[in-house]
Amino acid sequence: MGEWGQVTFFRTDDLDALERAIGDLCLAEGLVAAPYVRRKRERWDKMQYGTGATSDRWSIAIGAGRLGWSVIKTAPLELLAEPGSSGEHRLGIIARVLRCEALHVSLYDGTAMVIAQAAPTGEVVLSGYSMDGLSFHGVEIDEERIKPRIESGEVPRSVHEALERYLSDGFDELLEQLADRRWADVSLALIEGDKVPSASVLSFVRPALDKMPPLRVKLAVEEHPLGTRYVLDDGVWLTDTSIDAADASVGAAFVRKVASWLEVPVTLEPGVPRSSFCVRAAPSESVRRVGVETELLSIGSQDGVDLLLHVARGVGIAEFEERSPHQRRRLVDLFARALVGARVNTDAAYRGFERVITEPTSLAFGAFAGERLVTAWWRRGKSAIAIEGRDIFELPGLCTAIASTSRRIALSLVTPGFVNERSQGYGQDDAAVIVIIDVDTGQVHEVLRSDEHLKFGFTHLCFAGDVLGVRAERDGMPIIVTLDGGKRKELPGDFQQWAREAMRVPPSVDNLYSTYELPMLWAGPDAVVAVEERARDSGRTDEGATLVLLNLRTNERRPLFDAAGLEPLACSASGARCLAKIDSRRLFVGNRT
């Protein structure tokens, strides 16, 4: 059985009443009954990867289960467990109507599980965790309920015992005891409109609305080491996996153009573009126009929206065509977040962030050598290196870690064990080297190479003065390799602790900002990045509001950034500039005010 799965149960054998309750709920949310028909599953199909809010078609299979339970599978997959348009979980609404218990279980990759349980009163409680952590469709799960649990007394003990062993075992046993295993793949059948034996299938759609005429935009096509990129209206970037903007002002102009086209009001306060996941694929419907290529553009993941993109490369134009007029507001909001971002903290310490790397890449690194910014990013089998004031150059291998002093940069470079036209990757045992670059001369010196006993494909680097520390393994045992000029030592111990000591972590500050790679972050000689105490104590995670610049001499605290979504990576020696990231491939640099 698969490591992914979703299933819903209601403690009733009155299937007619269950069908009526579900039908009434769908009608209340603005959908209408529709024929259940065969359809072609798309690459990023909203019935599979979307939600009730983003999919314009819902299909529900209802059948008799075992031990007094009815079993339901849906497409979208978590349709009844999600909060509906009223904000209440749909299975809670149905449970209250039928005055029965309800249970929904979602298994994610065999490693995460969310269980939603409804009482006959309609009250819903969640337990477990999803791939987004303690969050399920925007609803926070209490930390005390992080362990998935089924609290109904009407579920066999064998299910509880299986859950204790492995989450996937628990899911399989639940399906076996309350239904049977043939229900495992029913959702895929619903997506494609296939028959579901021994089940009643309901189908609903959102009513058809008139579409706007297509929106025309300028088009340019760029070729880069990691693939082709469309450039729309001189600065909106579209690749096979993301949509982004060169800067927030370009993005804002584009969003206003789209909002005007769709007649959706929008207010923008530009920060930095945050990009969005997207998928480009052939549409299910046949679209033929001479000299025009048509793609289905799916923007966003679970909360995503589809558009048709008609591309005429020969004349440098493209057109957007609506796929669902019901999703206009969502589309504009997605574009605003991806291409414009949001401004926060008018009194922030660092402002005016600008993009550092403008070519498409899958991983990027950066650090300051004194006041000079140095960045490294992946190309195919190589890394591009940019030192301020010098031309970009390439080194063989993929950069996996970076560290700096005032005049030197250390890089770890790994020969990828896997490369094809679409991706590349590496492992701990792949061949790796450590190089040190003099930022004044650009000279590159190899200082360490892996071998059959010494491995550091996955590594961290840190300087303690002029001594470089490397996290490595010798014959499978973790060690710290130190390089001091021509001297090399291998030490036992915890690299994180060694790095903390190397960075002179101030003992008087107990709320320092830290990550797995970064024990702390100095912002000049007298300031550090810290976590706002109120945010830490209350559990707040408001982007752009939880991090502060702490002056160690005056104890003054200022919000760190003026743009939402940024995470700090490094500061220049004086603290005048800060390098930050939106994600692992998009870097921005801002100035201290």
C-alpha positions in Angstrom: 0.0 0.0 0.0 1.1 3.5 -0.6 2.7 5.9 1.9 0.2 8.6 1.1 -3.5 8.4 1.7 -6.7 10.1 2.9 -10.0 8.6 4.1 -13.1 9.9 5.9 -15.5 7.9 8.0 -18.9 8.6 9.5 -20.4 6.5 12.3 -23.7 5.9 10.5 -25.1 3.2 8.2 -27.8 5.5 6.8 -26.1 6.2 3.4 -29.1 8.1 2.0 -29.0 10.6 4.9 -25.3 10.9 4.5 -25.7 11.6 0.8 -28.3 14.3 1.5 -26.1 16.0 4.1 -23.2 16.1 1.8 -25.3 17.3 -1.1 -26.8 20.1 1.0 -23.3 21.2 2.1 -22.0 21.4 -1.5 -25.1 23.4 -2.5 -24.6 25.8 0.5 -21.0 26.5 -0.7 -22.3 27.5 -4.2 -21.7 24.3 -6.2 -24.3 22.6 -8.3 -24.8 18.9 -9.0 -23.2 17.7 -12.3 -22.8 14.5 -14.2 -19.9 12.3 -13.1 -17.9 12.0 -16.3 -14.5 10.8 -17.5 -11.8 13.5 -17.5 -8.1 13.7 -18.2 -6.0 14.1 -15.1 -3.6 17.1 -15.5 0.0 17.3 -14.3 -0.9 19.5 -11.3 -4.6 18.7 -11.1 -6.6 20.8 -8.6 -8.7 17.7 -7.8 -5.5 16.0 -6.6 -3.2 18.8 -5.3 -5.8 21.5 -4.6 -8.4 22.1 -2.0 -12.2 22.6 -2.0 -11.6 26.3 -2.4 -9.3 26.0 -5.4 -10.9 23.2 -7.3 -14.1 23.9 -9.3 -15.1 20.3 -9.4 -15.8 18.0 -6.4 -16.3 14.3 -6.5 -17.3 12.2 -3.5 -17.6 8.4 -3.3 -19.8 7.0 -0.5 -20.0 3.4 0.6 -20.9 1.1 3.4 -18.0 0.3 5.7 -17.6 -2.1 8.6 -18.5 -2.0 12.3 -21.2 0.6 11.8 -19.1 3.1 9.8 -19.6 4.5 6.4 -16.5 5.2 4.3 -15.9 8.3 2.0 -13.2 9.2 -0.4 -13.1 12.6 -2.1 -11.4 14.6 -4.7 -10.0 17.1 -3.7 -8.4 14.6 -1.3 -9.1 16.3 2.1 -12.3 18.0 1.0 -14.4 17.1 4.1 -11.7 17.7 6.7 -10.9 21.2 5.4 -12.6 24.3 6.8 -15.4 25.2 4.4 -16.5 28.7 3.2 -18.0 29.3 6.7 -14.7 28.6 8.4 -16.1 25.4 10.0 -14.7 22.0 9.1 -17.0 20.3 6.7 -17.0 17.0 8.5 -18.1 18.8 11.7 -21.1 20.3 9.9 -22.1 16.9 8.5 -21.6 15.1 11.8 -23.8 17.7 13.6 -26.6 17.2 10.9 -26.4 13.4 11.3 -25.7 13.4 15.0 -22.9 11.0 14.6 -19.1 10.8 15.1 -16.8 11.4 12.1 -13.2 10.7 11.5 -10.7 11.8 8.8 -7.1 10.5 8.5 -4.4 11.9 6.1 -1.1 10.1 5.8 1.8 12.1 4.2 4.8 10.2 2.8 4.6 7.7 5.7 6.2 10.2 8.0 3.4 12.6 8.9 -0.3 12.2 9.8 -3.2 14.5 10.6 -6.3 13.1 12.3 -9.5 15.2 12.4 -12.3 13.9 14.6 -15.8 15.3 14.9 -18.3 14.8 17.8 -22.0 14.5 17.1 -22.2 18.1 18.3 -20.0 19.1 15.3 -17.0 20.0 17.4 -13.8 19.1 15.6 -10.4 18.3 17.2 -7.1 17.8 15.3 -4.0 15.8 16.2 -0.7 15.0 14.5 1.2 17.1 12.0 1.3 17.6 8.3 4.2 18.3 5.9 3.7 22.0 7.0 4.2 21.1 10.6 1.5 21.9 13.2 -0.8 23.3 10.6 -3.7 21.8 8.6 -5.3 24.0 5.9 -4.6 27.1 7.9 -5.8 25.7 11.2 -3.1 25.4 13.9 -2.7 22.1 15.8 -1.9 22.3 19.6 1.6 21.2 20.4 0.1 18.9 23.1 -1.6 17.0 20.3 1.4 16.5 18.0 1.1 12.8 18.4 -1.6 11.5 16.0 -4.4 9.8 18.0 -7.9 8.3 17.4 -10.1 9.0 20.4 -13.2 7.2 19.3 -14.0 4.1 21.3 -15.6 2.6 18.2 -12.3 1.9 16.5 -10.7 -1.6 17.0 -7.7 -1.8 19.3 -5.6 -3.2 16.5 -5.7 0.2 14.8 -4.3 1.9 17.8 -1.6 -0.7 18.2 -0.6 -0.3 14.5 -0.4 3.5 14.8 2.0 3.0 17.7 4.3 1.0 15.4 4.3 3.1 12.2 1.9 5.7 10.9 1.6 3.9 7.6 0.7 0.6 9.5 -2.0 2.5 11.4 -3.5 3.9 8.2 -3.5 0.5 6.5 -5.1 -1.2 9.5 -7.8 1.5 9.8 -8.7 1.1 6.2 -8.8 -2.7 6.6 -10.9 -2.7 9.7 -13.4 0.0 8.8 -13.7 -0.4 5.1 -11.4 -2.6 3.0 -8.2 -2.1 1.0 -9.9 -1.5 -2.4 -10.8 2.0 -1.1 -7.1 3.0 -1.1 -7.0 4.2 -4.7 -10.6 5.4 -5.0 -9.6 9.1 -5.0 -7.5 8.6 -8.1 -10.5 7.1 -9.8 -12.6 10.1 -8.8 -10.1 12.5 -10.3 -10.3 10.7 -13.7 -14.1 10.0 -13.5 -13.7 6.2 -13.4 -16.3 3.9 -12.0 -16.1 3.1 -8.3 -17.6 -0.3 -7.6 -19.9 -0.7 -4.6 -20.0 3.1 -4.1 -22.4 5.9 -4.8 -20.6 8.8 -6.5 -21.7 12.4 -6.2 -20.3 15.1 -8.5 -20.5 18.9 -8.1 -19.1 21.9 -10.0 -19.1 25.6 -9.6 -21.5 27.3 -12.0 -20.0 28.5 -15.3 -19.2 32.3 -15.5 -18.2 34.4 -18.4 -14.5 34.7 -18.9 -12.6 37.9 -19.6 -11.0 38.3 -23.0 -7.3 37.2 -23.0 -4.6 39.6 -21.6 -1.7 40.3 -23.9 1.8 40.7 -22.4 5.3 41.2 -23.9 7.5 38.1 -24.2 11.2 37.4 -24.3 12.9 34.0 -24.1 16.2 33.7 -22.3 18.6 30.7 -22.3 20.5 30.0 -19.1 22.8 27.2 -17.8 19.9 25.6 -15.9 17.3 26.1 -18.6 15.0 28.4 -20.5 13.2 31.4 -18.9 10.3 33.4 -20.2 10.4 37.1 -19.4 7.0 38.8 -19.4 6.6 42.6 -19.6 10.4 43.1 -19.2 10.8 41.7 -15.7 8.4 38.9 -14.7 10.3 35.6 -14.8 8.6 32.3 -15.6 10.5 29.0 -15.5 9.4 25.4 -15.4 9.1 25.6 -11.6 8.5 29.2 -10.5 7.2 32.6 -11.2 9.1 35.6 -9.9 9.9 39.3 -10.6 13.2 41.1 -11.1 12.1 43.6 -8.4 9.0 44.6 -6.5 8.3 47.7 -8.7 8.2 45.6 -11.9 6.1 43.0 -10.1 3.7 45.7 -8.9 3.1 47.1 -12.4 2.4 43.5 -13.6 0.0 42.8 -10.7 -1.9 46.0 -11.3 -2.2 45.1 -15.0 -3.6 41.6 -14.1 -5.9 43.1 -11.4 -7.3 45.6 -13.9 -7.9 42.9 -16.5 -9.9 40.8 -14.0 -11.6 43.8 -12.4 -10.3 42.9 -9.0 -9.3 45.8 -6.6 -5.8 45.5 -5.2 -3.6 47.5 -2.8 0.1 46.9 -2.8 2.9 47.9 -0.4 6.0 46.5 -2.2 8.6 44.6 -0.2 10.7 42.0 -2.1 9.3 39.5 -4.6 8.7 36.1 -2.8 8.2 34.0 -5.9 5.7 31.1 -6.2 5.9 27.5 -7.2 4.4 26.8 -10.6 4.0 24.0 -13.0 3.9 24.4 -16.8 2.3 21.5 -18.7 0.1 20.7 -21.7 -3.6 21.5 -21.0 -6.2 18.7 -21.0 -8.3 20.6 -23.6 -7.2 20.8 -27.2 -6.0 24.4 -28.2 -4.7 24.9 -31.7 -3.5 28.3 -33.0 -1.0 28.7 -35.8 2.4 29.8 -34.5 1.2 29.7 -30.9 2.2 27.2 -28.1 -0.4 26.8 -25.4 0.6 25.7 -21.8 -1.4 25.2 -18.7 0.2 27.3 -16.0 -0.5 26.2 -12.4 0.6 28.8 -9.9 0.9 27.9 -6.2 0.6 24.5 -4.6 -2.5 23.6 -2.5 -3.9 27.2 -2.8 -3.0 27.5 -6.5 -4.8 28.8 -9.5 -4.6 27.7 -13.2 -4.2 29.9 -16.3 -3.8 29.1 -19.9 -0.6 30.7 -21.4 -0.5 31.2 -25.1 3.0 31.9 -26.3 4.0 33.3 -29.7 7.8 33.3 -29.6 8.1 34.5 -33.2 6.5 37.8 -32.5 7.4 38.3 -28.9 4.0 38.3 -27.3 2.0 36.0 -25.0 -1.6 35.9 -23.7 -3.1 34.9 -20.4 -6.5 33.2 -20.6 -8.7 32.6 -17.6 -9.3 29.0 -16.6 -11.7 29.7 -13.8 -13.4 33.1 -13.2 -14.3 31.9 -9.7 -10.5 32.2 -8.8 -9.9 35.8 -9.8 -9.3 37.1 -6.3 -7.1 34.2 -5.4 -5.0 34.7 -8.6 -4.4 38.4 -7.9 -3.4 37.6 -4.3 -1.0 34.9 -5.4 0.6 37.2 -8.0 0.9 40.0 -5.4 2.7 37.8 -2.9 4.9 36.2 -5.5 5.9 39.3 -7.5 5.5 42.2 -5.0 5.7 40.9 -1.5 4.8 43.2 1.4 6.4 46.0 3.3 6.6 45.8 7.1 8.3 47.7 9.9 8.8 51.3 8.8 11.5 51.7 11.5 13.5 48.6 10.4 17.2 48.4 10.7 17.8 47.1 7.2 15.9 48.5 4.2 16.0 48.8 0.4 16.7 45.2 -0.4 17.8 44.4 -3.9 18.2 41.0 -5.6 21.7 39.7 -5.8 21.5 36.8 -8.3 19.4 37.3 -11.5 19.9 34.0 -13.3 17.8 30.9 -12.6 19.5 28.5 -10.1 18.5 25.8 -7.7 20.8 26.7 -4.8 22.7 29.8 -3.8 25.1 30.8 -1.0 26.5 34.1 0.1 28.8 35.8 2.7 30.7 39.0 3.3 34.5 39.2 3.2 34.8 42.3 5.2 32.6 44.7 3.4 32.6 42.8 0.0 29.7 40.5 -0.9 30.6 37.1 -2.3 28.0 34.8 -3.7 28.1 31.3 -5.2 25.3 29.6 -7.1 24.7 26.3 -8.9 25.0 25.9 -12.7 25.1 22.5 -14.3 27.9 20.5 -12.6 29.6 23.8 -11.7 29.2 26.8 -9.4 29.3 30.4 -10.5 31.3 32.7 -8.1 30.7 36.5 -7.9 33.1 38.7 -5.8 32.1 42.4 -5.8 34.4 44.3 -8.0 35.5 41.2 -10.0 34.1 39.3 -13.0 32.0 36.2 -12.4 33.9 33.0 -12.8 33.1 29.3 -12.5 34.5 26.4 -10.4 33.9 22.7 -11.0 31.4 21.1 -8.5 28.3 22.3 -6.7 28.8 24.7 -3.8 27.4 23.2 -0.6 28.8 25.5 2.1 30.5 28.9 2.5 32.5 30.8 5.2 34.5 33.9 5.2 37.1 36.2 6.9 37.9 39.8 6.0 39.9 38.7 2.9 39.2 35.1 2.3 36.2 32.9 1.3 36.1 29.2 1.9 33.8 27.0 -0.3 32.9 23.4 -0.3 32.5 22.0 -3.8 31.0 18.6 -4.5 31.1 16.6 -7.7 27.4 15.8 -8.3 26.6 12.1 -8.2 23.5 12.6 -10.3 23.0 15.0 -13.2 20.3 15.1 -16.0 18.6 17.8 -18.0 16.2 18.8 -15.2 18.1 18.2 -11.9 21.3 17.4 -10.2 22.2 16.2 -6.7 24.9 14.8 -4.5 25.5 12.7 -1.4 27.8 12.5 1.6 30.2 10.1 -0.2 30.5 12.0 -3.5 33.9 13.5 -4.2 34.4 16.9 -2.6 37.0 19.6 -2.1 37.4 22.7 0.1 38.9 25.7 -1.6 39.9 29.1 -0.3 39.7 32.2 -2.5 41.6 35.4 -1.9 39.0 38.1 -2.7 41.7 40.7 -3.5 43.5 38.6 -6.2 40.8 36.0 -7.1 43.3 33.2 -6.6 41.8 29.8 -5.7 43.7 27.3 -3.5 42.5 23.7 -2.8 43.1 23.0 0.9 41.2 19.7 1.5 40.0 16.8 -0.6 37.8 13.8 0.3 39.0 10.2 -0.1 37.7 6.7 0.7 37.9 7.4 4.4 37.3 11.1 4.7 33.9 12.3 3.6 32.2 15.7 3.6 29.6 15.8 0.9 27.2 17.3 3.5 29.2 19.8 5.4 29.3 23.1 7.3 32.2 25.6 7.3 33.2 28.2 9.9 36.3 30.3 10.5 37.8 30.8 14.0 40.1 33.7 13.3 42.2 32.3 10.4 41.5 28.7 11.3 38.9 27.0 9.1 36.7 24.3 10.6 35.1 21.7 8.4 32.4 19.3 9.5 33.3 15.8 8.1 33.2 12.1 8.7 36.1 9.7 8.9 35.0 6.1 8.3 31.5 7.1 9.2 32.4 8.8 12.5 31.8 12.6 12.8 34.9 14.7 13.2 36.0 18.3 12.9 38.8 19.0 10.5 40.7 22.3 11.2 43.0 23.9 8.6 45.5 26.6 9.8 47.8 27.6 7.0 49.5 24.3 6.0 48.5 22.6 9.3 45.6 20.1 9.4 44.1 18.5 12.5 41.2 16.1 13.0 39.3 16.5 16.2 36.3 14.7 17.8 33.4 16.7 19.0 30.3 18.6 18.0 30.8 21.0 15.1 27.9 23.2 16.2 29.6 23.7 19.6 32.9 24.4 17.9 31.3 27.0 15.7 29.6 28.7 18.7 32.9 29.1 20.4 34.5 30.3 17.1 31.9 33.0 16.6 32.2 34.3 20.2 28.6 33.9 21.1 27.8 36.4 23.8 26.6 34.5 26.9 24.5 37.4 28.2 22.0 37.1 25.3 19.6 34.1 25.6 17.4 34.8 22.6 19.9 34.9 19.8 18.7 34.1 16.3 20.1 30.8 15.2 19.6 28.1 12.6 20.9 24.6 12.0 23.8 26.1 9.9 24.3 29.3 11.9 24.8 29.4 15.7 24.3 33.2 15.7 24.7 36.2 13.5 26.8 39.3 14.3 25.6 42.5 12.7 28.8 44.5 13.1 31.1 44.6 16.1 28.4 45.7 18.6 25.1 44.2 17.4 23.6 40.8 17.0 20.4 39.4 15.4 17.9 38.3 18.1 14.4 36.9 18.3 11.9 39.4 19.7 11.1 38.2 23.2 7.3 38.9 23.0 7.2 36.8 19.8 9.2 34.0 21.3 7.1 33.9 24.4 3.7 34.1 22.6 4.6 31.8 19.8 4.0 34.5 17.2 5.5 33.8 13.8 4.6 37.0 11.9 7.0 37.3 9.1 9.2 40.3 9.4 8.1 41.0 13.0 10.0 38.4 15.1 13.6 39.3 14.4 15.3 42.3 15.8 18.7 44.0 15.7 20.0 44.1 19.2 22.7 46.7 20.1 24.8 45.1 22.8 26.0 48.4 24.2 22.7 50.2 24.5 20.3 47.2 24.5 18.3 49.0 21.8 16.1 46.8 19.7 14.9 47.5 16.2 12.9 45.4 13.8 15.4 43.7 11.5 13.8 44.0 8.0 11.4 46.3 6.1 10.2 43.5 3.8 8.2 40.3 4.7 9.6 36.9 4.2 13.3 37.6 4.5 15.6 35.4 6.6 19.1 36.7 7.5 22.3 35.0 6.2 25.2 37.3 6.8 26.2 40.9 7.7 29.2 42.9 6.6 32.0 43.4 9.1 30.8 46.9 9.9 27.1 45.8 9.9 26.3 48.3 7.2 24.8 45.7 4.9 22.8 42.5 5.4 22.4 39.5 3.1 19.1 37.7 3.4 17.2 35.1 1.5 13.6 34.4 0.6 14.5 30.7 0.0 17.5 28.6 -0.8 18.0 30.2 -4.3 16.9 33.8 -4.0 19.2 36.2 -2.2 18.7 40.0 -1.4 21.0 42.6 0.1 19.9 45.6 2.1 21.4 48.6 3.8 21.5 49.7 7.5 19.7 52.9 8.3 
